Amino acid sequence: MMEENFPDCVTWNKPEGGLFIWVTLPEGINSKDILKVCLENRVMFVTGSMFYPNGGVENTFRLNFSWMNEEDIKEGIRKMGVAIKQALEMLQQK
């Protein structure tokens, strides 16, 4: 779903175990801005900045896939893709 819905400039790890996927957005996009839009659409993730105590990394986030059903994950990723694409458009207009 991420390959289908996220722009090519977004990267993520492909987990071989565990419960999380780490996502990196292009420089200039703050994951907190994406989170605001996602929360309005009932989608949640953890911003990566929480994992950097010295700050400075605002373009990452962590997804947990341990307890959601497949249909909810698909819908959440679709909504996230829309939010990311909107943020990219706004960044390009600056």
KOLGU-4560 file (N, C-alpha, C; in nm, 3 decimals, padded with zeros to 5 digits):
<recs>
<n_xx: 00.082 n_yy: -00.121 n_zz: 00.000 ca_xx: 00.000 ca_yy: 00.000 ca_zz: 00.000 c_xx: 00.086 c_yy: 00.126 c_zz: 00.000 mol: A seq: 1 type: MET>
<n_xx: 00.198 n_yy: 00.121 n_zz: 00.070 ca_xx: 00.284 ca_yy: 00.239 ca_zz: 00.074 c_xx: 00.344 c_yy: 00.264 c_zz: -00.064 mol: A seq: 2 type: MET>
<n_xx: 00.383 n_yy: 00.158 n_zz: -00.134 ca_xx: 00.437 ca_yy: 00.174 ca_zz: -00.269 c_xx: 00.333 c_yy: 00.234 c_zz: -00.363 mol: A seq: 3 type: GLU>
<n_xx: 00.207 n_yy: 00.201 n_zz: -00.344 ca_xx: 00.100 ca_yy: 00.252 ca_zz: -00.429 c_xx: 00.057 c_yy: 00.394 c_zz: -00.393 mol: A seq: 4 type: GLU>
<n_xx: 00.068 n_yy: 00.432 n_zz: -00.267 ca_xx: 00.008 ca_yy: 00.557 ca_zz: -00.220 c_xx: 00.106 c_yy: 00.666 c_zz: -00.180 mol: A seq: 5 type: ASN>
<n_xx: 00.230 n_yy: 00.632 n_zz: -00.152 ca_xx: 00.328 ca_yy: 00.733 ca_zz: -00.112 c_xx: 00.409 c_yy: 00.776 c_zz: -00.234 mol: A seq: 6 type: PHE>
<n_xx: 00.443 n_yy: 00.903 n_zz: -00.243 ca_xx: 00.528 ca_yy: 00.950 ca_zz: -00.353 c_xx: 00.664 c_yy: 00.879 c_zz: -00.350 mol: A seq: 7 type: PRO>
<n_xx: 00.729 n_yy: 00.873 n_zz: -00.465 ca_xx: 00.858 ca_yy: 00.806 ca_zz: -00.476 c_xx: 00.966 c_yy: 00.865 c_zz: -00.387 mol: A seq: 8 type: ASP>
<n_xx: 00.952 n_yy: 00.991 n_zz: -00.350 ca_xx: 01.053 ca_yy: 01.057 ca_zz: -00.268 c_xx: 01.043 c_yy: 01.020 c_zz: -00.120 mol: A seq: 9 type: CYS>
<n_xx: 00.945 n_yy: 00.942 n_zz: -00.083 ca_xx: 00.928 ca_yy: 00.894 ca_zz: 00.056 c_xx: 00.992 c_yy: 00.756 c_zz: 00.065 mol: A seq: 10 type: VAL>
<n_xx: 01.072 n_yy: 00.734 n_zz: 00.170 ca_xx: 01.136 ca_yy: 00.604 ca_zz: 00.187 c_xx: 01.095 c_yy: 00.543 c_zz: 00.321 mol: A seq: 11 type: THR>
<n_xx: 01.112 n_yy: 00.414 n_zz: 00.333 ca_xx: 01.081 ca_yy: 00.343 ca_zz: 00.457 c_xx: 01.158 c_yy: 00.212 c_zz: 00.460 mol: A seq: 12 type: TRP>
<n_xx: 01.174 n_yy: 00.161 n_zz: 00.583 ca_xx: 01.239 ca_yy: 00.032 ca_zz: 00.597 c_xx: 01.137 c_yy: -00.078 c_zz: 00.570 mol: A seq: 13 type: ASN>
<n_xx: 01.185 n_yy: -00.190 n_zz: 00.526 ca_xx: 01.099 ca_yy: -00.308 ca_zz: 00.505 c_xx: 01.131 c_yy: -00.405 c_zz: 00.617 mol: A seq: 14 type: LYS>
<n_xx: 01.045 n_yy: -00.407 n_zz: 00.720 ca_xx: 01.077 ca_yy: -00.485 ca_zz: 00.839 c_xx: 01.084 c_yy: -00.636 c_zz: 00.811 mol: A seq: 15 type: PRO>
<n_xx: 01.179 n_yy: -00.698 n_zz: 00.876 ca_xx: 01.191 ca_yy: -00.844 ca_zz: 00.870 c_xx: 01.143 c_yy: -00.904 c_zz: 01.001 mol: A seq: 16 type: GLU>
<n_xx: 01.093 n_yy: -00.822 n_zz: 01.087 ca_xx: 01.039 ca_yy: -00.861 ca_zz: 01.216 c_xx: 00.997 c_yy: -00.735 c_zz: 01.290 mol: A seq: 17 type: GLY>
<n_xx: 00.949 n_yy: -00.750 n_zz: 01.410 ca_xx: 00.911 ca_yy: -00.634 ca_zz: 01.489 c_xx: 00.772 c_yy: -00.585 c_zz: 01.459 mol: A seq: 18 type: GLY>
<n_xx: 00.745 n_yy: -00.463 n_zz: 01.501 ca_xx: 00.610 ca_yy: -00.408 ca_zz: 01.496 c_xx: 00.601 c_yy: -00.273 c_zz: 01.426 mol: A seq: 19 type: LEU>
<n_xx: 00.712 n_yy: -00.222 n_zz: 01.375 ca_xx: 00.714 ca_yy: -00.084 ca_zz: 01.328 c_xx: 00.776 c_yy: -00.070 c_zz: 01.190 mol: A seq: 20 type: PHE>
<n_xx: 00.736 n_yy: 00.036 n_zz: 01.122 ca_xx: 00.799 ca_yy: 00.079 ca_zz: 00.997 c_xx: 00.844 c_yy: 00.223 c_zz: 01.019 mol: A seq: 21 type: ILE>
<n_xx: 00.969 n_yy: 00.252 n_zz: 00.984 ca_xx: 01.026 ca_yy: 00.386 ca_zz: 00.996 c_xx: 01.018 c_yy: 00.453 c_zz: 00.860 mol: A seq: 22 type: TRP>
<n_xx: 00.956 n_yy: 00.571 n_zz: 00.853 ca_xx: 00.933 ca_yy: 00.641 ca_zz: 00.728 c_xx: 01.012 c_yy: 00.772 c_zz: 00.727 mol: A seq: 23 type: VAL>
<n_xx: 01.074 n_yy: 00.803 n_zz: 00.614 ca_xx: 01.146 ca_yy: 00.929 ca_zz: 00.598 c_xx: 01.084 c_yy: 01.007 c_zz: 00.483 mol: A seq: 24 type: THR>
<n_xx: 01.045 n_yy: 01.129 n_zz: 00.514 ca_xx: 00.988 ca_yy: 01.222 ca_zz: 00.417 c_xx: 01.099 c_yy: 01.307 c_zz: 00.357 mol: A seq: 25 type: LEU>
<n_xx: 01.074 n_yy: 01.374 n_zz: 00.245 ca_xx: 01.173 ca_yy: 01.466 ca_zz: 00.191 c_xx: 01.204 c_yy: 01.579 c_zz: 00.289 mol: A seq: 26 type: PRO>
<n_xx: 01.326 n_yy: 01.630 n_zz: 00.282 ca_xx: 01.363 ca_yy: 01.746 ca_zz: 00.364 c_xx: 01.265 c_yy: 01.859 c_zz: 00.336 mol: A seq: 27 type: GLU>
<n_xx: 01.230 n_yy: 01.931 n_zz: 00.440 ca_xx: 01.139 ca_yy: 02.043 ca_zz: 00.427 c_xx: 00.995 c_yy: 02.009 c_zz: 00.463 mol: A seq: 28 type: GLY>
<n_xx: 00.966 n_yy: 01.880 n_zz: 00.478 ca_xx: 00.832 ca_yy: 01.840 ca_zz: 00.522 c_xx: 00.842 c_yy: 01.796 c_zz: 00.667 mol: A seq: 29 type: ILE>
<n_xx: 00.761 n_yy: 01.856 n_zz: 00.750 ca_xx: 00.760 ca_yy: 01.823 ca_zz: 00.893 c_xx: 00.650 c_yy: 01.720 c_zz: 00.918 mol: A seq: 30 type: ASN>
<n_xx: 00.688 n_yy: 01.609 n_zz: 00.978 ca_xx: 00.590 ca_yy: 01.503 ca_zz: 01.002 c_xx: 00.478 c_yy: 01.550 c_zz: 01.097 mol: A seq: 31 type: SER>
<n_xx: 00.503 n_yy: 01.651 n_zz: 01.177 ca_xx: 00.397 ca_yy: 01.704 ca_zz: 01.263 c_xx: 00.284 c_yy: 01.765 c_zz: 01.181 mol: A seq: 32 type: LYS>
<n_xx: 00.318 n_yy: 01.826 n_zz: 01.068 ca_xx: 00.215 ca_yy: 01.881 ca_zz: 00.980 c_xx: 00.132 c_yy: 01.770 c_zz: 00.917 mol: A seq: 33 type: ASP>
<n_xx: 00.198 n_yy: 01.662 n_zz: 00.879 ca_xx: 00.128 ca_yy: 01.546 ca_zz: 00.823 c_xx: 00.036 c_yy: 01.486 c_zz: 00.930 mol: A seq: 34 type: ILE>
<n_xx: 00.088 n_yy: 01.477 n_zz: 01.052 ca_xx: 00.010 ca_yy: 01.419 ca_zz: 01.161 c_xx: -00.119 c_yy: 01.497 c_zz: 01.186 mol: A seq: 35 type: LEU>
<n_xx: -00.112 n_yy: 01.631 n_zz: 01.180 ca_xx: -00.233 ca_yy: 01.712 ca_zz: 01.202 c_xx: -00.343 c_yy: 01.675 c_zz: 01.102 mol: A seq: 36 type: LYS>
<n_xx: -00.306 n_yy: 01.662 n_zz: 00.977 ca_xx: -00.403 ca_yy: 01.626 ca_zz: 00.874 c_xx: -00.453 c_yy: 01.484 c_zz: 00.897 mol: A seq: 37 type: VAL>
<n_xx: -00.362 n_yy: 01.394 n_zz: 00.930 ca_xx: -00.400 ca_yy: 01.254 ca_zz: 00.952 c_xx: -00.496 c_yy: 01.240 c_zz: 01.071 mol: A seq: 38 type: CYS>
<n_xx: -00.469 n_yy: 01.312 n_zz: 01.178 ca_xx: -00.558 ca_yy: 01.303 ca_zz: 01.295 c_xx: -00.699 c_yy: 01.348 c_zz: 01.262 mol: A seq: 39 type: LEU>
<n_xx: -00.711 n_yy: 01.448 n_zz: 01.175 ca_xx: -00.843 ca_yy: 01.493 ca_zz: 01.131 c_xx: -00.917 c_yy: 01.381 c_zz: 01.057 mol: A seq: 40 type: GLU>
<n_xx: -00.840 n_yy: 01.287 n_zz: 01.002 ca_xx: -00.896 ca_yy: 01.175 ca_zz: 00.926 c_xx: -00.886 c_yy: 01.043 c_zz: 01.002 mol: A seq: 41 type: ASN>
<n_xx: -00.869 n_yy: 01.053 n_zz: 01.134 ca_xx: -00.866 ca_yy: 00.936 ca_zz: 01.223 c_xx: -00.753 c_yy: 00.838 c_zz: 01.192 mol: A seq: 42 type: ARG>
<n_xx: -00.636 n_yy: 00.894 n_zz: 01.158 ca_xx: -00.516 ca_yy: 00.815 ca_zz: 01.134 c_xx: -00.408 c_yy: 00.867 c_zz: 01.226 mol: A seq: 43 type: VAL>
<n_xx: -00.336 n_yy: 00.777 n_zz: 01.292 ca_xx: -00.236 ca_yy: 00.816 ca_zz: 01.391 c_xx: -00.102 c_yy: 00.750 c_zz: 01.362 mol: A seq: 44 type: MET>
<n_xx: 00.004 n_yy: 00.822 n_zz: 01.390 ca_xx: 00.139 ca_yy: 00.769 ca_zz: 01.391 c_xx: 00.221 c_yy: 00.848 c_zz: 01.490 mol: A seq: 45 type: PHE>
<n_xx: 00.343 n_yy: 00.806 n_zz: 01.514 ca_xx: 00.432 ca_yy: 00.876 ca_zz: 01.607 c_xx: 00.537 c_yy: 00.951 c_zz: 01.525 mol: A seq: 46 type: VAL>
<n_xx: 00.547 n_yy: 01.081 n_zz: 01.549 ca_xx: 00.648 ca_yy: 01.160 ca_zz: 01.478 c_xx: 00.787 c_yy: 01.115 c_zz: 01.518 mol: A seq: 47 type: THR>
<n_xx: 00.878 n_yy: 01.115 n_zz: 01.423 ca_xx: 01.015 ca_yy: 01.073 ca_zz: 01.449 c_xx: 01.090 c_yy: 01.164 c_zz: 01.542 mol: A seq: 48 type: GLY>
<n_xx: 01.049 n_yy: 01.289 n_zz: 01.551 ca_xx: 01.120 ca_yy: 01.384 ca_zz: 01.637 c_xx: 01.122 c_yy: 01.338 c_zz: 01.782 mol: A seq: 49 type: SER>
<n_xx: 01.025 n_yy: 01.256 n_zz: 01.822 ca_xx: 01.020 ca_yy: 01.205 ca_zz: 01.959 c_xx: 01.139 c_yy: 01.113 c_zz: 01.990 mol: A seq: 50 type: MET>
<n_xx: 01.203 n_yy: 01.062 n_zz: 01.887 ca_xx: 01.313 ca_yy: 00.967 ca_zz: 01.905 c_xx: 01.451 c_yy: 01.034 c_zz: 01.893 mol: A seq: 51 type: PHE>
<n_xx: 01.452 n_yy: 01.165 n_zz: 01.875 ca_xx: 01.575 ca_yy: 01.243 ca_zz: 01.865 c_xx: 01.577 c_yy: 01.347 c_zz: 01.976 mol: A seq: 52 type: TYR>
<n_xx: 01.635 n_yy: 01.316 n_zz: 02.092 ca_xx: 01.628 ca_yy: 01.408 ca_zz: 02.205 c_xx: 01.694 c_yy: 01.544 c_zz: 02.179 mol: A seq: 53 type: PRO>
<n_xx: 01.787 n_yy: 01.548 n_zz: 02.083 ca_xx: 01.852 ca_yy: 01.675 ca_zz: 02.052 c_xx: 01.784 c_yy: 01.748 c_zz: 01.937 mol: A seq: 54 type: ASN>
<n_xx: 01.674 n_yy: 01.692 n_zz: 01.887 ca_xx: 01.598 ca_yy: 01.758 ca_zz: 01.781 c_xx: 01.667 c_yy: 01.755 c_zz: 01.646 mol: A seq: 55 type: GLY>
<n_xx: 01.611 n_yy: 01.829 n_zz: 01.554 ca_xx: 01.671 ca_yy: 01.845 ca_zz: 01.423 c_xx: 01.626 c_yy: 01.748 c_zz: 01.317 mol: A seq: 56 type: GLY>
<n_xx: 01.550 n_yy: 01.646 n_zz: 01.351 ca_xx: 01.501 ca_yy: 01.550 ca_zz: 01.253 c_xx: 01.348 c_yy: 01.555 c_zz: 01.257 mol: A seq: 57 type: VAL>
<n_xx: 01.293 n_yy: 01.637 n_zz: 01.170 ca_xx: 01.149 ca_yy: 01.660 ca_zz: 01.172 c_xx: 01.075 c_yy: 01.588 c_zz: 01.060 mol: A seq: 58 type: GLU>
<n_xx: 01.147 n_yy: 01.523 n_zz: 00.971 ca_xx: 01.085 ca_yy: 01.465 ca_zz: 00.851 c_xx: 01.071 c_yy: 01.312 c_zz: 00.857 mol: A seq: 59 type: ASN>
<n_xx: 01.055 n_yy: 01.257 n_zz: 00.977 ca_xx: 01.042 ca_yy: 01.113 ca_zz: 00.991 c_xx: 00.921 c_yy: 01.079 c_zz: 01.079 mol: A seq: 60 type: THR>
<n_xx: 00.874 n_yy: 00.956 n_zz: 01.065 ca_xx: 00.770 ca_yy: 00.906 ca_zz: 01.156 c_xx: 00.774 c_yy: 00.755 c_zz: 01.163 mol: A seq: 61 type: PHE>
<n_xx: 00.709 n_yy: 00.702 n_zz: 01.265 ca_xx: 00.708 ca_yy: 00.558 ca_zz: 01.290 c_xx: 00.563 c_yy: 00.507 c_zz: 01.285 mol: A seq: 62 type: ARG>
<n_xx: 00.544 n_yy: 00.402 n_zz: 01.208 ca_xx: 00.413 ca_yy: 00.338 ca_zz: 01.198 c_xx: 00.415 c_yy: 00.208 c_zz: 01.275 mol: A seq: 63 type: LEU>
<n_xx: 00.309 n_yy: 00.183 n_zz: 01.348 ca_xx: 00.292 ca_yy: 00.056 ca_zz: 01.418 c_xx: 00.186 c_yy: -00.024 c_zz: 01.342 mol: A seq: 64 type: ASN>
<n_xx: 00.216 n_yy: -00.149 n_zz: 01.313 ca_xx: 00.120 ca_yy: -00.231 ca_zz: 01.239 c_xx: 00.079 c_yy: -00.356 c_zz: 01.318 mol: A seq: 65 type: PHE>
<n_xx: 00.093 n_yy: -00.351 n_zz: 01.450 ca_xx: 00.074 ca_yy: -00.472 ca_zz: 01.529 c_xx: -00.072 c_yy: -00.506 c_zz: 01.561 mol: A seq: 66 type: SER>
<n_xx: -00.161 n_yy: -00.410 n_zz: 01.562 ca_xx: -00.295 ca_yy: -00.443 ca_zz: 01.610 c_xx: -00.410 c_yy: -00.398 c_zz: 01.519 mol: A seq: 67 type: TRP>
<n_xx: -00.380 n_yy: -00.339 n_zz: 01.409 ca_xx: -00.486 ca_yy: -00.296 ca_zz: 01.317 c_xx: -00.516 c_yy: -00.407 c_zz: 01.216 mol: A seq: 68 type: MET>
<n_xx: -00.641 n_yy: -00.413 n_zz: 01.173 ca_xx: -00.672 ca_yy: -00.511 ca_zz: 01.069 c_xx: -00.627 c_yy: -00.459 c_zz: 00.932 mol: A seq: 69 type: ASN>
<n_xx: -00.618 n_yy: -00.548 n_zz: 00.837 ca_xx: -00.561 ca_yy: -00.514 ca_zz: 00.707 c_xx: -00.639 c_yy: -00.404 c_zz: 00.635 mol: A seq: 70 type: GLU>
<n_xx: -00.769 n_yy: -00.406 n_zz: 00.642 ca_xx: -00.849 ca_yy: -00.303 ca_zz: 00.573 c_xx: -00.827 c_yy: -00.165 c_zz: 00.633 mol: A seq: 71 type: GLU>
<n_xx: -00.816 n_yy: -00.156 n_zz: 00.766 ca_xx: -00.789 ca_yy: -00.028 ca_zz: 00.831 c_xx: -00.650 c_yy: 00.023 c_zz: 00.795 mol: A seq: 72 type: ASP>
<n_xx: -00.553 n_yy: -00.068 n_zz: 00.787 ca_xx: -00.418 ca_yy: -00.029 ca_zz: 00.747 c_xx: -00.420 c_yy: 00.027 c_zz: 00.605 mol: A seq: 73 type: ILE>
<n_xx: -00.487 n_yy: -00.040 n_zz: 00.515 ca_xx: -00.494 ca_yy: 00.006 ca_zz: 00.376 c_xx: -00.556 c_yy: 00.146 c_zz: 00.368 mol: A seq: 74 type: LYS>
<n_xx: -00.666 n_yy: 00.166 n_zz: 00.440 ca_xx: -00.733 ca_yy: 00.296 ca_zz: 00.438 c_xx: -00.646 c_yy: 00.404 c_zz: 00.502 mol: A seq: 75 type: GLU>
<n_xx: -00.579 n_yy: 00.371 n_zz: 00.612 ca_xx: -00.491 ca_yy: 00.466 ca_zz: 00.677 c_xx: -00.374 c_yy: 00.508 c_zz: 00.588 mol: A seq: 76 type: GLY>
<n_xx: -00.313 n_yy: 00.412 n_zz: 00.521 ca_xx: -00.202 ca_yy: 00.443 ca_zz: 00.431 c_xx: -00.250 c_yy: 00.529 c_zz: 00.315 mol: A seq: 77 type: ILE>
<n_xx: -00.368 n_yy: 00.500 n_zz: 00.263 ca_xx: -00.423 ca_yy: 00.582 ca_zz: 00.155 c_xx: -00.440 c_yy: 00.727 c_zz: 00.201 mol: A seq: 78 type: ARG>
<n_xx: -00.496 n_yy: 00.745 n_zz: 00.320 ca_xx: -00.516 ca_yy: 00.880 ca_zz: 00.374 c_xx: -00.383 c_yy: 00.949 c_zz: 00.400 mol: A seq: 79 type: LYS>
<n_xx: -00.284 n_yy: 00.875 n_zz: 00.449 ca_xx: -00.152 ca_yy: 00.933 ca_zz: 00.472 c_xx: -00.090 c_yy: 00.977 c_zz: 00.340 mol: A seq: 80 type: MET>
<n_xx: -00.107 n_yy: 00.896 n_zz: 00.237 ca_xx: -00.053 ca_yy: 00.932 ca_zz: 00.106 c_xx: -00.110 c_yy: 01.063 c_zz: 00.056 mol: A seq: 81 type: GLY>
<n_xx: -00.238 n_yy: 01.084 n_zz: 00.075 ca_xx: -00.301 ca_yy: 01.210 ca_zz: 00.035 c_xx: -00.240 c_yy: 01.326 c_zz: 00.112 mol: A seq: 82 type: VAL>
<n_xx: -00.223 n_yy: 01.311 n_zz: 00.242 ca_xx: -00.166 ca_yy: 01.418 ca_zz: 00.325 c_xx: -00.022 c_yy: 01.449 c_zz: 00.284 mol: A seq: 83 type: ALA>
<n_xx: 00.056 n_yy: 01.346 n_zz: 00.255 ca_xx: 00.195 ca_yy: 01.367 ca_zz: 00.214 c_xx: 00.201 c_yy: 01.439 c_zz: 00.079 mol: A seq: 84 type: ILE>
<n_xx: 00.118 n_yy: 01.398 n_zz: -00.014 ca_xx: 00.116 ca_yy: 01.462 ca_zz: -00.145 c_xx: 00.075 c_yy: 01.609 c_zz: -00.134 mol: A seq: 85 type: LYS>
<n_xx: -00.020 n_yy: 01.639 n_zz: -00.047 ca_xx: -00.059 ca_yy: 01.779 ca_zz: -00.026 c_xx: 00.057 c_yy: 01.859 c_zz: 00.032 mol: A seq: 86 type: GLN>
<n_xx: 00.130 n_yy: 01.801 n_zz: 00.126 ca_xx: 00.245 ca_yy: 01.871 ca_zz: 00.185 c_xx: 00.353 c_yy: 01.895 c_zz: 00.080 mol: A seq: 87 type: ALA>
<n_xx: 00.375 n_yy: 01.799 n_zz: -00.008 ca_xx: 00.473 ca_yy: 01.816 ca_zz: -00.116 c_xx: 00.433 c_yy: 01.929 c_zz: -00.209 mol: A seq: 88 type: LEU>
<n_xx: 00.306 n_yy: 01.935 n_zz: -00.243 ca_xx: 00.257 ca_yy: 02.042 ca_zz: -00.330 c_xx: 00.280 c_yy: 02.178 c_zz: -00.266 mol: A seq: 89 type: GLU>
<n_xx: 00.250 n_yy: 02.189 n_zz: -00.136 ca_xx: 00.270 ca_yy: 02.315 ca_zz: -00.067 c_xx: 00.419 c_yy: 02.352 c_zz: -00.062 mol: A seq: 90 type: MET>
<n_xx: 00.506 n_yy: 02.254 n_zz: -00.042 ca_xx: 00.650 ca_yy: 02.277 ca_zz: -00.039 c_xx: 00.698 c_yy: 02.326 c_zz: -00.175 mol: A seq: 91 type: LEU>
<n_xx: 00.648 n_yy: 02.270 n_zz: -00.281 ca_xx: 00.690 ca_yy: 02.309 ca_zz: -00.416 c_xx: 00.641 c_yy: 02.449 c_zz: -00.453 mol: A seq: 92 type: GLN>
<n_xx: 00.533 n_yy: 02.494 n_zz: -00.392 ca_xx: 00.479 ca_yy: 02.627 ca_zz: -00.421 c_xx: 00.558 c_yy: 02.737 c_zz: -00.351 mol: A seq: 93 type: GLN>
<n_xx: 00.637 n_yy: 02.700 n_zz: -00.252 ca_xx: 00.713 ca_yy: 02.802 ca_zz: -00.177 c_xx: 00.830 c_yy: 02.853 c_zz: -00.258 mol: A seq: 94 type: LYS>
</recs>
